[in-house]
Amino acid sequence: MEKAVKSQIGVSSRLSVAPMMDWTDRHCRYLHRLLCRRALLYTEMVTAPALVRGGALHLLEYSPEEHPVALQLGGSEPLELAKAARLASQAGYDEINLNVGCPSDRVQSGAFGAVLMFQPGLVADCVAAMQEAVDVEVTVKCRIGVDDQVAEEALPAFLDRIRSAGCRRVTIHARKAWLQGLSPKENRDIPPLDYDLVLRMKQGFPDLHISINGGITTLAQARSFLDAGLDGVMIGRAAYHDPVSVLADADPVVFGTGTRSDPAEIVHRMIPYIETHLIRGGKLHQISRHMLGLFAGRPGARAWRRMLSEGAHRPGAGPELVLAALAQVPPDEISQAG
């Protein structure tokens, strides 16, 4: 049974949507799942201390429709990460991912994230402890290196250590993280991309399932990396800001199954979800903010965004606002987008 689950997740990770703080919450993931049935979806990073010490189990909530869905954990204490992984496994997550890539000051102060690339032995201990605690697959997301590390030397040494601890799947952001001198935002754009290094890692570690991340914006790019021998591609901001371009065709293009999703149909399918959220005391903007990019680059997109942005925060805003905003997109454009 465990091998079957791992195989299924391995296939789904041919295309994944990156964990993004303040963006990939449960409402975002529900929308993305409607657009694409097969891609692997990741949560925002959740810290192990928040779960284990803080008891913030509400951070583990998600909709069953989101599967396959992975929880990303942040932390650096093996036993605490093991406890957090156990909670995630009990919640039903399909994978547990360890964050070794985030360069933010907040993450560094907690001694986890990209700073852990300086301590591959500790990361290996964390992976081993988490794997001992759960049956679901434990994976790692990392950078090619940090600060003055020589990436060509640091990355293979890092991969060797986590492989020895039992990690069999890793996502590599093909940029260094500069912990001194660059902001988290700058770390997403300024350090140069080194896709060739990631491709060489696949050649050097053929037994590892390696996904590439960083600067990838289209399905055509994703297919080129898969055709070059990588096992998976993770897309971040492009999947959020223009979800239709990245996800609507993903099932047929990447997974060879299904048909292109129609964004207008997706809007209608979001209505029952929105209604349930409102009945439970939620606010429309908590969901609609993730829908702003559904018609990106198409006539009517500006009116769609404006109506949702200006109206979703108002008291009593509900599904009728979403449908009124949809009416601003010309029917022909809706059809063509689908």
JOMO-V690599 format. One line per field, one symbol per residue. ss: DSSP state (H for helix, E for strand, L for the rest). phi: phi as a letter, one per 40 degrees, with the letter a starting at -180 (. if undefined). A space follows every 10 residues. Layout:
# JOMO-V690599
ss = ???
phi = ???
This chain:
# JOMO-V690599
ss = LHHHHHHHHH HHLLEEELLL LLLLLHHHHH HHHHHLLLLE EEEEEEEHHH HHLLLLHHHH LLLHHHLLEE EEEELLLHHH HHHHHHHHHH HLLLEEEEEE LLLLHHHHHL LLLHHHHHLH HHHHHHHHHH HHHLLLEEEE EEEEEELLLL HHHHHHHHHH HHHHLLLLEE EEEEEEELLL LLLHHHHLLL LLLLHHHHHH HHHHLLLLEE EEELLLLLHH HHHHHHHLLL LEEEELHHHH HLHHHHHHLH HHHHLLLLLL LLHHHHHHHH HHHHHHHHHL LLLLHHHHLL LLLLLLLLLL HHHHHHHHHH HLLLLLLLHH HHHHHHLLLL HHHHHHHL
phi = .ccccccccc cccdabbccb dgbccccccc cccccacbcc bbcccbcddc ccccgccccc cacdccdcbb ccbbiabdcc cccccccccc cgccabbccb bcbcdccccc gagcdcccbd cccccccccc cccbcccbbb bbbcibfcdc dcbccccccc ccccchcbaa bbccbcbccb hbcdccccbc dccbcccccc ccccbccccb bbahgcbbcc cdcccccchc cabbbbdccc cbccccbccc dcccbgagbc ccccccdccc dcccdccccc gcbcccbccc ccccbdgbdg cccdcccccc bcccdgcadc cccccccccd dccccccc
